[in-house]
Amino acid sequence: SRRLSMSELIIDTLTGKTSAGDITVTSEGGAATQSLQQGLAKAWFKFDQTVPSNYSSFNVSSVSDDSTGVYTQNWANSFSDAHYPMGMVGDSYPNHSHPACYIFYNDSTAQTTSSCKYDSRGGTNGTAYDQTNLCNVHGDLS
């Protein structure tokens, strides 16, 4: 028999057997399963707030500069509901005068299926400022 040291699967589309959007992946240990679609990032961007501009993005149609440290990312493909989780990571480079920073959902406007407003703050007093940051958003697209 022939033994292969490496396998390669080349395809354009994955379609679930039970339903088109239902593909389950077994964990490394084989004890658990996870929906492939649920585990994929639905939007991400590397964003420079000082410009403002997305250096690179996925599923982002545009960004609006609402005020210092307050921005709205507009999704190219809407989410199925407005309760998707946002995981944001930020850094203060090149603004070293704010060594600590945090980014959070701005609740002054309701999060929608088509956009999300967020704030970035830094320093010991939580002052709003523009920074460079990264964001990953997970959820179900409509």
Chimera marker file (.cmm) of the C-alpha trace (Angstrom):
<marker_set name="trace">
<marker id="1" x="0.000" y="0.000" z="0.000" r="1" g="1" b="0" radius="0.5"/>
<marker id="2" x="1.048" y="3.568" z="-0.642" r="1" g="1" b="0" radius="0.5"/>
<marker id="3" x="1.653" y="5.869" z="2.345" r="1" g="1" b="0" radius="0.5"/>
<marker id="4" x="1.364" y="9.622" z="2.046" r="1" g="1" b="0" radius="0.5"/>
<marker id="5" x="3.457" y="11.802" z="4.294" r="1" g="1" b="0" radius="0.5"/>
<marker id="6" x="1.264" y="14.855" z="3.616" r="1" g="1" b="0" radius="0.5"/>
<marker id="7" x="-2.240" y="15.348" z="2.283" r="1" g="1" b="0" radius="0.5"/>
<marker id="8" x="-3.578" y="18.330" z="0.419" r="1" g="1" b="0" radius="0.5"/>
<marker id="9" x="-7.204" y="19.190" z="-0.163" r="1" g="1" b="0" radius="0.5"/>
<marker id="10" x="-7.860" y="21.814" z="-2.838" r="1" g="1" b="0" radius="0.5"/>
<marker id="11" x="-11.442" y="23.069" z="-3.034" r="1" g="1" b="0" radius="0.5"/>
<marker id="12" x="-13.354" y="26.280" z="-3.655" r="1" g="1" b="0" radius="0.5"/>
<marker id="13" x="-16.409" y="25.663" z="-1.466" r="1" g="1" b="0" radius="0.5"/>
<marker id="14" x="-17.257" y="23.728" z="1.695" r="1" g="1" b="0" radius="0.5"/>
<marker id="15" x="-20.891" y="22.703" z="1.989" r="1" g="1" b="0" radius="0.5"/>
<marker id="16" x="-22.410" y="20.889" z="4.964" r="1" g="1" b="0" radius="0.5"/>
<marker id="17" x="-24.017" y="17.481" z="4.341" r="1" g="1" b="0" radius="0.5"/>
<marker id="18" x="-27.070" y="18.054" z="6.600" r="1" g="1" b="0" radius="0.5"/>
<marker id="19" x="-27.501" y="21.696" z="5.599" r="1" g="1" b="0" radius="0.5"/>
<marker id="20" x="-25.303" y="23.962" z="3.507" r="1" g="1" b="0" radius="0.5"/>
<marker id="21" x="-24.199" y="26.165" z="6.429" r="1" g="1" b="0" radius="0.5"/>
<marker id="22" x="-23.682" y="23.365" z="8.966" r="1" g="1" b="0" radius="0.5"/>
<marker id="23" x="-20.091" y="22.131" z="9.130" r="1" g="1" b="0" radius="0.5"/>
<marker id="24" x="-18.826" y="20.626" z="12.386" r="1" g="1" b="0" radius="0.5"/>
<marker id="25" x="-15.156" y="20.319" z="13.314" r="1" g="1" b="0" radius="0.5"/>
<marker id="26" x="-13.938" y="17.777" z="15.875" r="1" g="1" b="0" radius="0.5"/>
<marker id="27" x="-11.509" y="19.040" z="18.527" r="1" g="1" b="0" radius="0.5"/>
<marker id="28" x="-7.878" y="17.942" z="18.584" r="1" g="1" b="0" radius="0.5"/>
<marker id="29" x="-8.604" y="15.428" z="21.361" r="1" g="1" b="0" radius="0.5"/>
<marker id="30" x="-11.780" y="14.208" z="19.664" r="1" g="1" b="0" radius="0.5"/>
<marker id="31" x="-13.971" y="14.826" z="22.730" r="1" g="1" b="0" radius="0.5"/>
<marker id="32" x="-15.750" y="17.967" z="21.544" r="1" g="1" b="0" radius="0.5"/>
<marker id="33" x="-17.128" y="19.456" z="18.368" r="1" g="1" b="0" radius="0.5"/>
<marker id="34" x="-17.526" y="23.033" z="17.223" r="1" g="1" b="0" radius="0.5"/>
<marker id="35" x="-19.389" y="24.744" z="14.405" r="1" g="1" b="0" radius="0.5"/>
<marker id="36" x="-16.857" y="25.898" z="11.815" r="1" g="1" b="0" radius="0.5"/>
<marker id="37" x="-18.948" y="28.974" z="10.944" r="1" g="1" b="0" radius="0.5"/>
<marker id="38" x="-19.322" y="30.061" z="14.605" r="1" g="1" b="0" radius="0.5"/>
<marker id="39" x="-15.556" y="29.937" z="15.110" r="1" g="1" b="0" radius="0.5"/>
<marker id="40" x="-14.635" y="32.248" z="12.236" r="1" g="1" b="0" radius="0.5"/>
<marker id="41" x="-13.922" y="35.965" z="12.699" r="1" g="1" b="0" radius="0.5"/>
<marker id="42" x="-16.726" y="37.869" z="10.971" r="1" g="1" b="0" radius="0.5"/>
<marker id="43" x="-14.953" y="41.216" z="10.834" r="1" g="1" b="0" radius="0.5"/>
<marker id="44" x="-11.524" y="42.569" z="11.661" r="1" g="1" b="0" radius="0.5"/>
<marker id="45" x="-9.534" y="45.709" z="11.047" r="1" g="1" b="0" radius="0.5"/>
<marker id="46" x="-6.228" y="47.386" z="11.756" r="1" g="1" b="0" radius="0.5"/>
<marker id="47" x="-7.158" y="50.971" z="12.240" r="1" g="1" b="0" radius="0.5"/>
<marker id="48" x="-5.218" y="54.202" z="12.733" r="1" g="1" b="0" radius="0.5"/>
<marker id="49" x="-7.479" y="56.647" z="14.533" r="1" g="1" b="0" radius="0.5"/>
<marker id="50" x="-5.139" y="59.587" z="13.968" r="1" g="1" b="0" radius="0.5"/>
<marker id="51" x="-5.777" y="59.555" z="10.201" r="1" g="1" b="0" radius="0.5"/>
<marker id="52" x="-8.548" y="57.977" z="10.444" r="1" g="1" b="0" radius="0.5"/>
<marker id="53" x="-8.169" y="55.044" z="8.129" r="1" g="1" b="0" radius="0.5"/>
<marker id="54" x="-8.268" y="51.242" z="8.041" r="1" g="1" b="0" radius="0.5"/>
<marker id="55" x="-4.853" y="49.874" z="7.115" r="1" g="1" b="0" radius="0.5"/>
<marker id="56" x="-6.446" y="46.544" z="6.386" r="1" g="1" b="0" radius="0.5"/>
<marker id="57" x="-9.871" y="45.090" z="7.054" r="1" g="1" b="0" radius="0.5"/>
<marker id="58" x="-12.351" y="42.307" z="6.427" r="1" g="1" b="0" radius="0.5"/>
<marker id="59" x="-16.113" y="42.928" z="6.208" r="1" g="1" b="0" radius="0.5"/>
<marker id="60" x="-15.745" y="46.675" z="6.845" r="1" g="1" b="0" radius="0.5"/>
<marker id="61" x="-17.322" y="49.040" z="4.324" r="1" g="1" b="0" radius="0.5"/>
<marker id="62" x="-16.277" y="52.320" z="5.968" r="1" g="1" b="0" radius="0.5"/>
<marker id="63" x="-15.311" y="54.031" z="9.199" r="1" g="1" b="0" radius="0.5"/>
<marker id="64" x="-16.588" y="57.318" z="10.603" r="1" g="1" b="0" radius="0.5"/>
<marker id="65" x="-14.684" y="59.642" z="12.934" r="1" g="1" b="0" radius="0.5"/>
<marker id="66" x="-17.335" y="60.743" z="15.447" r="1" g="1" b="0" radius="0.5"/>
<marker id="67" x="-15.029" y="62.680" z="17.808" r="1" g="1" b="0" radius="0.5"/>
<marker id="68" x="-11.630" y="62.233" z="19.490" r="1" g="1" b="0" radius="0.5"/>
<marker id="69" x="-11.403" y="58.596" z="20.502" r="1" g="1" b="0" radius="0.5"/>
<marker id="70" x="-14.922" y="57.768" z="19.231" r="1" g="1" b="0" radius="0.5"/>
<marker id="71" x="-15.375" y="55.881" z="15.955" r="1" g="1" b="0" radius="0.5"/>
<marker id="72" x="-17.946" y="53.787" z="14.139" r="1" g="1" b="0" radius="0.5"/>
<marker id="73" x="-17.020" y="50.813" z="11.972" r="1" g="1" b="0" radius="0.5"/>
<marker id="74" x="-19.669" y="50.037" z="9.346" r="1" g="1" b="0" radius="0.5"/>
<marker id="75" x="-19.963" y="46.416" z="8.267" r="1" g="1" b="0" radius="0.5"/>
<marker id="76" x="-20.073" y="45.408" z="4.594" r="1" g="1" b="0" radius="0.5"/>
<marker id="77" x="-22.267" y="42.405" z="5.501" r="1" g="1" b="0" radius="0.5"/>
<marker id="78" x="-24.717" y="42.861" z="8.359" r="1" g="1" b="0" radius="0.5"/>
<marker id="79" x="-24.895" y="40.570" z="11.381" r="1" g="1" b="0" radius="0.5"/>
<marker id="80" x="-28.014" y="38.478" z="12.017" r="1" g="1" b="0" radius="0.5"/>
<marker id="81" x="-28.699" y="40.399" z="15.246" r="1" g="1" b="0" radius="0.5"/>
<marker id="82" x="-27.184" y="43.317" z="17.177" r="1" g="1" b="0" radius="0.5"/>
<marker id="83" x="-25.886" y="41.207" z="20.068" r="1" g="1" b="0" radius="0.5"/>
<marker id="84" x="-22.606" y="40.039" z="18.528" r="1" g="1" b="0" radius="0.5"/>
<marker id="85" x="-19.560" y="40.100" z="20.819" r="1" g="1" b="0" radius="0.5"/>
<marker id="86" x="-16.758" y="42.555" z="20.183" r="1" g="1" b="0" radius="0.5"/>
<marker id="87" x="-13.233" y="41.661" z="21.230" r="1" g="1" b="0" radius="0.5"/>
<marker id="88" x="-10.938" y="44.640" z="20.896" r="1" g="1" b="0" radius="0.5"/>
<marker id="89" x="-7.236" y="44.915" z="21.491" r="1" g="1" b="0" radius="0.5"/>
<marker id="90" x="-5.476" y="48.265" z="21.380" r="1" g="1" b="0" radius="0.5"/>
<marker id="91" x="-2.026" y="49.691" z="21.698" r="1" g="1" b="0" radius="0.5"/>
<marker id="92" x="-0.798" y="53.190" z="22.420" r="1" g="1" b="0" radius="0.5"/>
<marker id="93" x="1.884" y="53.312" z="19.735" r="1" g="1" b="0" radius="0.5"/>
<marker id="94" x="2.907" y="55.893" z="18.598" r="1" g="1" b="0" radius="0.5"/>
<marker id="95" x="1.217" y="57.885" z="21.369" r="1" g="1" b="0" radius="0.5"/>
<marker id="96" x="3.511" y="56.890" z="24.260" r="1" g="1" b="0" radius="0.5"/>
<marker id="97" x="2.059" y="59.625" z="26.471" r="1" g="1" b="0" radius="0.5"/>
<marker id="98" x="-0.837" y="57.198" z="27.062" r="1" g="1" b="0" radius="0.5"/>
<marker id="99" x="0.970" y="54.018" z="28.172" r="1" g="1" b="0" radius="0.5"/>
<marker id="100" x="-2.261" y="52.228" z="29.120" r="1" g="1" b="0" radius="0.5"/>
<marker id="101" x="-5.230" y="52.111" z="26.806" r="1" g="1" b="0" radius="0.5"/>
<marker id="102" x="-8.556" y="50.405" z="26.574" r="1" g="1" b="0" radius="0.5"/>
<marker id="103" x="-11.195" y="50.191" z="23.891" r="1" g="1" b="0" radius="0.5"/>
<marker id="104" x="-14.832" y="49.541" z="24.623" r="1" g="1" b="0" radius="0.5"/>
<marker id="105" x="-18.255" y="49.552" z="23.062" r="1" g="1" b="0" radius="0.5"/>
<marker id="106" x="-19.806" y="53.046" z="23.115" r="1" g="1" b="0" radius="0.5"/>
<marker id="107" x="-23.290" y="52.669" z="24.560" r="1" g="1" b="0" radius="0.5"/>
<marker id="108" x="-24.460" y="56.197" z="23.676" r="1" g="1" b="0" radius="0.5"/>
<marker id="109" x="-25.841" y="54.696" z="20.469" r="1" g="1" b="0" radius="0.5"/>
<marker id="110" x="-27.339" y="51.216" z="20.270" r="1" g="1" b="0" radius="0.5"/>
<marker id="111" x="-25.119" y="48.665" z="18.539" r="1" g="1" b="0" radius="0.5"/>
<marker id="112" x="-26.754" y="47.675" z="15.261" r="1" g="1" b="0" radius="0.5"/>
<marker id="113" x="-26.463" y="44.785" z="12.842" r="1" g="1" b="0" radius="0.5"/>
<marker id="114" x="-24.665" y="47.063" z="10.363" r="1" g="1" b="0" radius="0.5"/>
<marker id="115" x="-22.255" y="49.075" z="12.550" r="1" g="1" b="0" radius="0.5"/>
<marker id="116" x="-20.597" y="49.383" z="15.935" r="1" g="1" b="0" radius="0.5"/>
<marker id="117" x="-19.476" y="52.567" z="17.712" r="1" g="1" b="0" radius="0.5"/>
<marker id="118" x="-16.523" y="52.342" z="20.095" r="1" g="1" b="0" radius="0.5"/>
<marker id="119" x="-14.364" y="54.534" z="22.335" r="1" g="1" b="0" radius="0.5"/>
<marker id="120" x="-10.642" y="54.428" z="23.014" r="1" g="1" b="0" radius="0.5"/>
<marker id="121" x="-9.278" y="55.825" z="26.262" r="1" g="1" b="0" radius="0.5"/>
<marker id="122" x="-5.879" y="55.972" z="27.877" r="1" g="1" b="0" radius="0.5"/>
<marker id="123" x="-3.691" y="57.191" z="30.682" r="1" g="1" b="0" radius="0.5"/>
<marker id="124" x="-4.533" y="57.113" z="34.354" r="1" g="1" b="0" radius="0.5"/>
<marker id="125" x="-7.587" y="59.369" z="33.994" r="1" g="1" b="0" radius="0.5"/>
<marker id="126" x="-9.245" y="57.621" z="31.027" r="1" g="1" b="0" radius="0.5"/>
<marker id="127" x="-8.931" y="60.545" z="28.613" r="1" g="1" b="0" radius="0.5"/>
<marker id="128" x="-10.287" y="59.944" z="25.108" r="1" g="1" b="0" radius="0.5"/>
<marker id="129" x="-7.529" y="59.835" z="22.513" r="1" g="1" b="0" radius="0.5"/>
<marker id="130" x="-6.805" y="58.540" z="19.028" r="1" g="1" b="0" radius="0.5"/>
<marker id="131" x="-4.632" y="55.446" z="18.800" r="1" g="1" b="0" radius="0.5"/>
<marker id="132" x="-3.759" y="52.521" z="16.562" r="1" g="1" b="0" radius="0.5"/>
<marker id="133" x="-5.687" y="49.373" z="17.402" r="1" g="1" b="0" radius="0.5"/>
<marker id="134" x="-6.808" y="45.959" z="16.248" r="1" g="1" b="0" radius="0.5"/>
<marker id="135" x="-10.304" y="44.502" z="16.473" r="1" g="1" b="0" radius="0.5"/>
<marker id="136" x="-11.912" y="41.112" z="15.952" r="1" g="1" b="0" radius="0.5"/>
<marker id="137" x="-15.675" y="40.687" z="15.857" r="1" g="1" b="0" radius="0.5"/>
<marker id="138" x="-17.499" y="37.353" z="16.047" r="1" g="1" b="0" radius="0.5"/>
<marker id="139" x="-21.170" y="36.657" z="15.444" r="1" g="1" b="0" radius="0.5"/>
<marker id="140" x="-23.624" y="35.412" z="12.846" r="1" g="1" b="0" radius="0.5"/>
<marker id="141" x="-23.975" y="37.230" z="9.543" r="1" g="1" b="0" radius="0.5"/>
<marker id="142" x="-27.447" y="37.554" z="8.098" r="1" g="1" b="0" radius="0.5"/>
<link id1="1" id2="2" r="1" g="1" b="0" radius="0.2"/>
<link id1="2" id2="3" r="1" g="1" b="0" radius="0.2"/>
<link id1="3" id2="4" r="1" g="1" b="0" radius="0.2"/>
<link id1="4" id2="5" r="1" g="1" b="0" radius="0.2"/>
<link id1="5" id2="6" r="1" g="1" b="0" radius="0.2"/>
<link id1="6" id2="7" r="1" g="1" b="0" radius="0.2"/>
<link id1="7" id2="8" r="1" g="1" b="0" radius="0.2"/>
<link id1="8" id2="9" r="1" g="1" b="0" radius="0.2"/>
<link id1="9" id2="10" r="1" g="1" b="0" radius="0.2"/>
<link id1="10" id2="11" r="1" g="1" b="0" radius="0.2"/>
<link id1="11" id2="12" r="1" g="1" b="0" radius="0.2"/>
<link id1="12" id2="13" r="1" g="1" b="0" radius="0.2"/>
<link id1="13" id2="14" r="1" g="1" b="0" radius="0.2"/>
<link id1="14" id2="15" r="1" g="1" b="0" radius="0.2"/>
<link id1="15" id2="16" r="1" g="1" b="0" radius="0.2"/>
<link id1="16" id2="17" r="1" g="1" b="0" radius="0.2"/>
<link id1="17" id2="18" r="1" g="1" b="0" radius="0.2"/>
<link id1="18" id2="19" r="1" g="1" b="0" radius="0.2"/>
<link id1="19" id2="20" r="1" g="1" b="0" radius="0.2"/>
<link id1="20" id2="21" r="1" g="1" b="0" radius="0.2"/>
<link id1="21" id2="22" r="1" g="1" b="0" radius="0.2"/>
<link id1="22" id2="23" r="1" g="1" b="0" radius="0.2"/>
<link id1="23" id2="24" r="1" g="1" b="0" radius="0.2"/>
<link id1="24" id2="25" r="1" g="1" b="0" radius="0.2"/>
<link id1="25" id2="26" r="1" g="1" b="0" radius="0.2"/>
<link id1="26" id2="27" r="1" g="1" b="0" radius="0.2"/>
<link id1="27" id2="28" r="1" g="1" b="0" radius="0.2"/>
<link id1="28" id2="29" r="1" g="1" b="0" radius="0.2"/>
<link id1="29" id2="30" r="1" g="1" b="0" radius="0.2"/>
<link id1="30" id2="31" r="1" g="1" b="0" radius="0.2"/>
<link id1="31" id2="32" r="1" g="1" b="0" radius="0.2"/>
<link id1="32" id2="33" r="1" g="1" b="0" radius="0.2"/>
<link id1="33" id2="34" r="1" g="1" b="0" radius="0.2"/>
<link id1="34" id2="35" r="1" g="1" b="0" radius="0.2"/>
<link id1="35" id2="36" r="1" g="1" b="0" radius="0.2"/>
<link id1="36" id2="37" r="1" g="1" b="0" radius="0.2"/>
<link id1="37" id2="38" r="1" g="1" b="0" radius="0.2"/>
<link id1="38" id2="39" r="1" g="1" b="0" radius="0.2"/>
<link id1="39" id2="40" r="1" g="1" b="0" radius="0.2"/>
<link id1="40" id2="41" r="1" g="1" b="0" radius="0.2"/>
<link id1="41" id2="42" r="1" g="1" b="0" radius="0.2"/>
<link id1="42" id2="43" r="1" g="1" b="0" radius="0.2"/>
<link id1="43" id2="44" r="1" g="1" b="0" radius="0.2"/>
<link id1="44" id2="45" r="1" g="1" b="0" radius="0.2"/>
<link id1="45" id2="46" r="1" g="1" b="0" radius="0.2"/>
<link id1="46" id2="47" r="1" g="1" b="0" radius="0.2"/>
<link id1="47" id2="48" r="1" g="1" b="0" radius="0.2"/>
<link id1="48" id2="49" r="1" g="1" b="0" radius="0.2"/>
<link id1="49" id2="50" r="1" g="1" b="0" radius="0.2"/>
<link id1="50" id2="51" r="1" g="1" b="0" radius="0.2"/>
<link id1="51" id2="52" r="1" g="1" b="0" radius="0.2"/>
<link id1="52" id2="53" r="1" g="1" b="0" radius="0.2"/>
<link id1="53" id2="54" r="1" g="1" b="0" radius="0.2"/>
<link id1="54" id2="55" r="1" g="1" b="0" radius="0.2"/>
<link id1="55" id2="56" r="1" g="1" b="0" radius="0.2"/>
<link id1="56" id2="57" r="1" g="1" b="0" radius="0.2"/>
<link id1="57" id2="58" r="1" g="1" b="0" radius="0.2"/>
<link id1="58" id2="59" r="1" g="1" b="0" radius="0.2"/>
<link id1="59" id2="60" r="1" g="1" b="0" radius="0.2"/>
<link id1="60" id2="61" r="1" g="1" b="0" radius="0.2"/>
<link id1="61" id2="62" r="1" g="1" b="0" radius="0.2"/>
<link id1="62" id2="63" r="1" g="1" b="0" radius="0.2"/>
<link id1="63" id2="64" r="1" g="1" b="0" radius="0.2"/>
<link id1="64" id2="65" r="1" g="1" b="0" radius="0.2"/>
<link id1="65" id2="66" r="1" g="1" b="0" radius="0.2"/>
<link id1="66" id2="67" r="1" g="1" b="0" radius="0.2"/>
<link id1="67" id2="68" r="1" g="1" b="0" radius="0.2"/>
<link id1="68" id2="69" r="1" g="1" b="0" radius="0.2"/>
<link id1="69" id2="70" r="1" g="1" b="0" radius="0.2"/>
<link id1="70" id2="71" r="1" g="1" b="0" radius="0.2"/>
<link id1="71" id2="72" r="1" g="1" b="0" radius="0.2"/>
<link id1="72" id2="73" r="1" g="1" b="0" radius="0.2"/>
<link id1="73" id2="74" r="1" g="1" b="0" radius="0.2"/>
<link id1="74" id2="75" r="1" g="1" b="0" radius="0.2"/>
<link id1="75" id2="76" r="1" g="1" b="0" radius="0.2"/>
<link id1="76" id2="77" r="1" g="1" b="0" radius="0.2"/>
<link id1="77" id2="78" r="1" g="1" b="0" radius="0.2"/>
<link id1="78" id2="79" r="1" g="1" b="0" radius="0.2"/>
<link id1="79" id2="80" r="1" g="1" b="0" radius="0.2"/>
<link id1="80" id2="81" r="1" g="1" b="0" radius="0.2"/>
<link id1="81" id2="82" r="1" g="1" b="0" radius="0.2"/>
<link id1="82" id2="83" r="1" g="1" b="0" radius="0.2"/>
<link id1="83" id2="84" r="1" g="1" b="0" radius="0.2"/>
<link id1="84" id2="85" r="1" g="1" b="0" radius="0.2"/>
<link id1="85" id2="86" r="1" g="1" b="0" radius="0.2"/>
<link id1="86" id2="87" r="1" g="1" b="0" radius="0.2"/>
<link id1="87" id2="88" r="1" g="1" b="0" radius="0.2"/>
<link id1="88" id2="89" r="1" g="1" b="0" radius="0.2"/>
<link id1="89" id2="90" r="1" g="1" b="0" radius="0.2"/>
<link id1="90" id2="91" r="1" g="1" b="0" radius="0.2"/>
<link id1="91" id2="92" r="1" g="1" b="0" radius="0.2"/>
<link id1="92" id2="93" r="1" g="1" b="0" radius="0.2"/>
<link id1="93" id2="94" r="1" g="1" b="0" radius="0.2"/>
<link id1="94" id2="95" r="1" g="1" b="0" radius="0.2"/>
<link id1="95" id2="96" r="1" g="1" b="0" radius="0.2"/>
<link id1="96" id2="97" r="1" g="1" b="0" radius="0.2"/>
<link id1="97" id2="98" r="1" g="1" b="0" radius="0.2"/>
<link id1="98" id2="99" r="1" g="1" b="0" radius="0.2"/>
<link id1="99" id2="100" r="1" g="1" b="0" radius="0.2"/>
<link id1="100" id2="101" r="1" g="1" b="0" radius="0.2"/>
<link id1="101" id2="102" r="1" g="1" b="0" radius="0.2"/>
<link id1="102" id2="103" r="1" g="1" b="0" radius="0.2"/>
<link id1="103" id2="104" r="1" g="1" b="0" radius="0.2"/>
<link id1="104" id2="105" r="1" g="1" b="0" radius="0.2"/>
<link id1="105" id2="106" r="1" g="1" b="0" radius="0.2"/>
<link id1="106" id2="107" r="1" g="1" b="0" radius="0.2"/>
<link id1="107" id2="108" r="1" g="1" b="0" radius="0.2"/>
<link id1="108" id2="109" r="1" g="1" b="0" radius="0.2"/>
<link id1="109" id2="110" r="1" g="1" b="0" radius="0.2"/>
<link id1="110" id2="111" r="1" g="1" b="0" radius="0.2"/>
<link id1="111" id2="112" r="1" g="1" b="0" radius="0.2"/>
<link id1="112" id2="113" r="1" g="1" b="0" radius="0.2"/>
<link id1="113" id2="114" r="1" g="1" b="0" radius="0.2"/>
<link id1="114" id2="115" r="1" g="1" b="0" radius="0.2"/>
<link id1="115" id2="116" r="1" g="1" b="0" radius="0.2"/>
<link id1="116" id2="117" r="1" g="1" b="0" radius="0.2"/>
<link id1="117" id2="118" r="1" g="1" b="0" radius="0.2"/>
<link id1="118" id2="119" r="1" g="1" b="0" radius="0.2"/>
<link id1="119" id2="120" r="1" g="1" b="0" radius="0.2"/>
<link id1="120" id2="121" r="1" g="1" b="0" radius="0.2"/>
<link id1="121" id2="122" r="1" g="1" b="0" radius="0.2"/>
<link id1="122" id2="123" r="1" g="1" b="0" radius="0.2"/>
<link id1="123" id2="124" r="1" g="1" b="0" radius="0.2"/>
<link id1="124" id2="125" r="1" g="1" b="0" radius="0.2"/>
<link id1="125" id2="126" r="1" g="1" b="0" radius="0.2"/>
<link id1="126" id2="127" r="1" g="1" b="0" radius="0.2"/>
<link id1="127" id2="128" r="1" g="1" b="0" radius="0.2"/>
<link id1="128" id2="129" r="1" g="1" b="0" radius="0.2"/>
<link id1="129" id2="130" r="1" g="1" b="0" radius="0.2"/>
<link id1="130" id2="131" r="1" g="1" b="0" radius="0.2"/>
<link id1="131" id2="132" r="1" g="1" b="0" radius="0.2"/>
<link id1="132" id2="133" r="1" g="1" b="0" radius="0.2"/>
<link id1="133" id2="134" r="1" g="1" b="0" radius="0.2"/>
<link id1="134" id2="135" r="1" g="1" b="0" radius="0.2"/>
<link id1="135" id2="136" r="1" g="1" b="0" radius="0.2"/>
<link id1="136" id2="137" r="1" g="1" b="0" radius="0.2"/>
<link id1="137" id2="138" r="1" g="1" b="0" radius="0.2"/>
<link id1="138" id2="139" r="1" g="1" b="0" radius="0.2"/>
<link id1="139" id2="140" r="1" g="1" b="0" radius="0.2"/>
<link id1="140" id2="141" r="1" g="1" b="0" radius="0.2"/>
<link id1="141" id2="142" r="1" g="1" b="0" radius="0.2"/>
</marker_set>
